[in-house]
Amino acid sequence: MTSEPKENHKTDGQAAGRESPHLDDKERDQASVHSSPRALVIHEIIREEGETALGRKPLALLWSALAAGLSMGFSFLTQAVLETKASPGDDSVSLIGAAGYCVGFIIVVLGRQQLFTESTLTVVLPVLTRRDLGTAAAALRLWAIVLAANLAGTWMFAAILTLPTPFTLKLAPMLDKLGQAPFESAFATTTLKAVLAGWLIALMVWLLPNARSAAVLIVALLTYVVAVCGLSHVIAGSVEAAYAVLRGNAGVPDYLLRFFAPTLLGNVVGGVALVGLLNHASIAPEMTGRA
């Protein structure tokens, strides 16, 4: 991802320092490297990632998505550990715990694992660009595989946390408390919170091509906002909800109707409609002009 932006900078007449008469060729290249890519360049980087994902074998997608679901479990675990170690009654407990929520996302993003809410942006861009039924069908197939494998990974991680070991028993009270969070709001409220979460995660994907060495900071900052605002994420929240079901604190209908349905709906709307469509629309005239 680092070499492609540089190449686009050098061919883009608006790159910083490109036309400066005060710089030699080497200095112009240096200025070009340090300039920010245009929206069209970012769009094409993400679209290419989507094209690559669409071209992957179903089995490869499944294993990558399963790994992502398992990795997201570390958000739940780390949040519980941090809040358990915080002083009881401390008003900053939720702020401390929210930092743990970022861990799973950092693992998934830097590990290049397949996460459903990232795919709502990356895969939708090829669909919007090509506008044919074949690409749309491939995107739906990818979403189905990734979502199913992500959720399977979250249930597996939740099952591990229910094993009666000294480590899990010590954390059980906090895990039980956090496991109730996905069920606290009504359907409409959960959907709204999920829209905002899907929006932020898709924006995170949009920002990463320009983040360079600040990628970890971008991921941590935006996912921290998701956590501290109590927003709903279908994969991260699935670990919590699945844990509650496995512990007997909630039922499967609660998981499906109170958590999964509104959260999935909101995440898709936030990622596809509010980010994918709007950001694609903002550069579509430039793409048409170059065609």
C-alpha positions as CSV (number, residue, x, y, z in Angstrom):
1,M,0.0,0.0,0.0
2,T,2.9,2.3,0.5
3,S,4.3,2.2,-3.1
4,E,1.1,2.8,-4.9
5,P,0.3,6.2,-3.4
6,K,3.8,7.4,-4.3
7,E,3.4,6.4,-7.9
8,N,0.0,8.2,-8.0
9,H,1.6,11.3,-6.5
10,K,4.3,11.4,-9.2
11,T,1.7,11.3,-12.0
12,D,-0.7,13.7,-10.4
13,G,-0.2,17.3,-11.5
14,Q,-1.5,18.5,-8.1
15,A,1.1,16.8,-6.0
16,A,2.9,19.1,-3.6
17,G,6.0,20.7,-5.2
18,R,5.5,19.1,-8.5
19,E,5.5,22.3,-10.5
20,S,7.7,24.3,-8.2
21,P,10.5,26.1,-10.0
22,H,12.5,26.3,-6.8
23,L,13.1,22.6,-6.5
24,D,15.2,20.2,-8.5
25,D,13.9,16.8,-9.6
26,K,15.0,15.0,-6.5
27,E,13.4,17.6,-4.2
28,R,10.2,17.5,-6.2
29,D,10.0,13.7,-5.7
30,Q,10.6,14.2,-2.0
31,A,7.8,16.8,-1.8
32,S,5.5,14.5,-3.8
33,V,6.1,11.6,-1.4
34,H,5.1,13.8,1.6
35,S,2.0,15.3,0.1
36,S,-1.4,13.9,0.9
37,P,-3.1,11.7,-1.8
38,R,-6.2,13.1,-3.5
39,A,-9.6,11.6,-2.8
40,L,-9.5,9.8,-6.1
41,V,-6.2,8.2,-5.3
42,I,-7.6,7.0,-1.9
43,H,-10.7,5.7,-3.6
44,E,-8.6,3.7,-6.1
45,I,-6.4,2.2,-3.4
46,I,-9.4,1.0,-1.5
47,R,-11.2,-0.1,-4.7
48,E,-8.2,-2.2,-5.6
49,E,-8.3,-3.8,-2.1
50,G,-11.9,-4.6,-2.8
51,E,-11.1,-6.1,-6.1
52,T,-8.4,-8.3,-4.5
53,A,-10.8,-9.5,-1.8
54,L,-13.4,-10.3,-4.5
55,G,-10.8,-12.4,-6.3
56,R,-9.8,-14.5,-3.3
57,K,-10.8,-18.1,-3.0
58,P,-13.8,-18.8,-0.7
59,L,-11.7,-21.0,1.6
60,A,-9.0,-18.3,2.0
61,L,-11.7,-15.8,2.8
62,L,-13.2,-18.1,5.4
63,W,-10.0,-18.7,7.2
64,S,-9.0,-15.0,7.2
65,A,-12.5,-14.0,8.5
66,L,-12.4,-16.7,11.2
67,A,-9.1,-15.4,12.4
68,A,-10.6,-11.9,12.5
69,G,-13.5,-13.1,14.5
70,L,-11.2,-14.7,17.0
71,S,-8.9,-11.7,17.1
72,M,-11.9,-9.4,17.9
73,G,-12.3,-11.4,21.1
74,F,-9.2,-9.7,22.5
75,S,-11.2,-6.5,22.6
76,F,-13.7,-8.0,25.0
77,L,-11.0,-9.7,27.1
78,T,-8.7,-6.7,27.3
79,Q,-11.6,-4.4,28.2
80,A,-12.6,-6.8,31.0
81,V,-9.0,-7.0,32.3
82,L,-8.5,-3.2,32.4
83,E,-11.8,-2.6,34.1
84,T,-11.2,-5.4,36.6
85,K,-7.8,-3.8,37.6
86,A,-9.2,-0.3,37.8
87,S,-10.2,1.1,41.2
88,P,-13.9,0.2,42.1
89,G,-16.1,3.3,41.9
90,D,-13.6,5.2,39.8
91,D,-15.5,7.4,37.3
92,S,-12.7,6.8,34.7
93,V,-13.2,3.0,34.6
94,S,-15.2,3.1,31.4
95,L,-12.6,5.3,29.8
96,I,-9.8,2.9,30.8
97,G,-11.7,-0.1,29.6
98,A,-12.5,1.5,26.3
99,A,-8.8,1.5,25.5
100,G,-8.9,-2.3,25.6
101,Y,-11.6,-2.3,23.0
102,C,-9.1,-1.1,20.4
103,V,-6.9,-4.2,20.7
104,G,-8.9,-6.5,18.5
105,F,-9.2,-3.9,15.8
106,I,-5.5,-3.2,15.7
107,I,-4.8,-7.0,15.4
108,V,-7.3,-7.4,12.6
109,V,-6.2,-4.3,10.6
110,L,-2.4,-4.8,10.9
111,G,-2.8,-8.5,10.4
112,R,-4.7,-8.0,7.2
113,Q,-7.5,-10.2,8.4
114,Q,-11.0,-10.1,6.8
115,L,-13.5,-8.1,8.9
116,F,-17.1,-7.7,7.8
117,T,-17.5,-4.0,8.6
118,E,-14.3,-3.2,6.7
119,S,-15.7,-5.1,3.7
120,T,-18.8,-2.9,3.6
121,L,-16.6,-0.2,2.2
122,T,-13.8,-2.0,0.3
123,V,-16.1,-4.4,-1.6
124,V,-18.9,-1.9,-2.3
125,L,-16.5,0.4,-4.3
126,P,-16.0,-2.2,-7.1
127,V,-19.8,-2.7,-7.2
128,L,-20.4,1.1,-7.5
129,T,-17.7,1.4,-10.2
130,R,-18.6,-1.6,-12.4
131,R,-22.3,-1.5,-11.8
132,D,-23.0,-5.1,-13.0
133,L,-24.8,-8.0,-11.5
134,G,-21.7,-10.3,-11.5
135,T,-19.8,-7.9,-9.2
136,A,-22.8,-7.4,-6.9
137,A,-23.3,-11.2,-6.6
138,A,-19.6,-11.6,-5.8
139,A,-19.8,-8.9,-3.2
140,L,-22.9,-10.6,-1.6
141,R,-21.1,-13.9,-1.6
142,L,-18.0,-12.4,0.1
143,W,-20.1,-10.6,2.7
144,A,-22.0,-13.9,3.5
145,I,-18.7,-15.9,3.9
146,V,-16.9,-13.2,5.9
147,L,-19.9,-12.5,8.2
148,A,-20.5,-16.1,9.0
149,A,-16.8,-16.9,9.7
150,N,-16.4,-13.7,11.8
151,L,-19.4,-14.7,13.9
152,A,-18.1,-18.3,14.2
153,G,-14.8,-16.9,15.5
154,T,-16.5,-14.7,18.1
155,W,-18.5,-17.7,19.4
156,M,-15.4,-19.8,19.6
157,F,-13.5,-17.0,21.6
158,A,-16.5,-16.6,23.9
159,A,-16.6,-20.3,24.5
160,I,-12.9,-20.2,25.6
161,L,-13.7,-17.5,28.1
162,T,-16.4,-19.7,29.7
163,L,-13.9,-22.5,30.6
164,P,-13.6,-22.8,34.4
165,T,-10.0,-21.8,34.8
166,P,-8.6,-19.5,37.5
167,F,-8.0,-16.8,34.9
168,T,-11.5,-16.8,33.5
169,L,-13.2,-17.2,36.9
170,K,-11.4,-14.1,38.2
171,L,-12.6,-12.1,35.2
172,A,-16.1,-13.7,35.2
173,P,-18.0,-10.9,37.1
174,M,-16.7,-8.2,34.7
175,L,-17.2,-10.4,31.7
176,D,-20.8,-11.0,32.8
177,K,-21.3,-7.2,33.2
178,L,-19.8,-6.4,29.8
179,G,-21.8,-9.2,28.2
180,Q,-25.0,-7.4,29.0
181,A,-24.1,-4.3,27.0
182,P,-25.4,-5.5,23.6
183,F,-28.9,-6.0,25.1
184,E,-29.3,-2.8,27.0
185,S,-31.0,-0.7,24.3
186,A,-34.2,-0.9,22.3
187,F,-34.1,-2.0,18.6
188,A,-34.2,1.5,17.2
189,T,-31.5,2.8,19.6
190,T,-29.2,-0.1,18.9
191,T,-29.7,0.4,15.1
192,L,-28.8,4.1,15.4
193,K,-25.7,3.3,17.5
194,A,-24.7,0.7,14.9
195,V,-25.1,3.2,12.1
196,L,-22.6,5.5,13.8
197,A,-20.2,2.6,14.5
198,G,-20.4,1.4,10.9
199,W,-19.7,5.0,9.8
200,L,-16.6,5.3,11.9
201,I,-15.2,1.9,11.0
202,A,-15.6,2.7,7.2
203,L,-14.1,6.1,7.7
204,M,-11.2,4.4,9.4
205,V,-10.7,2.3,6.3
206,W,-10.9,5.5,4.2
207,L,-8.2,7.2,6.3
208,L,-5.7,4.4,6.4
209,P,-4.1,4.9,3.0
210,N,-3.1,8.3,4.0
211,A,-2.1,7.4,7.6
212,R,1.4,6.0,6.8
213,S,3.2,5.4,10.2
214,A,0.1,6.7,12.1
215,A,-2.0,3.7,11.1
216,V,-2.1,2.3,14.6
217,L,-3.1,5.7,16.1
218,I,-5.9,6.1,13.5
219,V,-7.3,2.6,14.3
220,A,-7.0,3.1,18.0
221,L,-8.5,6.6,18.1
222,L,-11.6,5.8,16.0
223,T,-12.3,2.4,17.7
224,Y,-11.8,4.1,21.1
225,V,-14.6,6.5,20.1
226,V,-16.8,3.6,19.2
227,A,-16.1,2.1,22.7
228,V,-16.4,5.2,24.8
229,C,-19.6,6.2,23.1
230,G,-21.1,2.8,23.6
231,L,-21.8,2.3,19.9
232,S,-22.7,-1.1,18.5
233,H,-20.4,-3.2,16.3
234,V,-21.7,-6.5,15.0
235,I,-18.4,-8.5,15.3
236,A,-16.9,-6.9,18.5
237,G,-20.3,-7.0,20.1
238,S,-20.9,-10.6,19.1
239,V,-18.2,-11.8,21.5
240,E,-20.0,-10.1,24.3
241,A,-23.4,-11.2,23.3
242,A,-22.3,-14.8,22.7
243,Y,-20.6,-14.9,26.1
244,A,-23.8,-13.8,27.7
245,V,-25.7,-16.6,25.9
246,L,-23.2,-19.3,26.8
247,R,-23.2,-18.2,30.4
248,G,-27.0,-18.4,30.5
249,N,-27.4,-14.6,31.0
250,A,-29.3,-14.2,27.7
251,G,-31.0,-16.5,25.2
252,V,-30.5,-17.1,21.5
253,P,-33.6,-15.0,20.6
254,D,-32.0,-12.1,22.5
255,Y,-28.8,-12.6,20.5
256,L,-30.6,-12.6,17.2
257,L,-33.4,-10.0,17.7
258,R,-32.0,-7.6,20.3
259,F,-28.4,-7.6,19.2
260,F,-27.6,-9.1,15.8
261,A,-30.5,-7.9,13.6
262,P,-30.3,-4.1,14.6
263,T,-26.5,-4.0,14.8
264,L,-26.0,-5.7,11.4
265,L,-28.6,-3.4,9.8
266,G,-27.0,-0.3,11.3
267,N,-23.4,-1.2,10.5
268,V,-24.3,-1.9,6.8
269,V,-26.2,1.4,6.5
270,G,-23.3,3.3,8.1
271,G,-20.6,1.6,6.1
272,V,-22.3,1.4,2.7
273,A,-24.7,4.3,2.5
274,L,-23.0,7.0,4.6
275,V,-19.4,6.4,3.6
276,G,-19.3,4.2,0.5
277,L,-22.0,6.0,-1.5
278,L,-21.1,9.5,-0.4
279,N,-17.3,9.1,-0.9
280,H,-17.8,7.4,-4.2
281,A,-20.2,10.1,-5.3
282,S,-17.7,12.8,-4.4
283,I,-15.1,11.4,-6.9
284,A,-17.4,9.9,-9.6
285,P,-17.3,13.0,-11.8
286,E,-13.5,12.8,-11.8
287,M,-13.6,9.1,-12.8
288,T,-16.1,9.9,-15.6
289,G,-13.9,12.7,-16.9
290,R,-10.9,10.3,-17.1
291,A,-12.8,7.5,-18.8
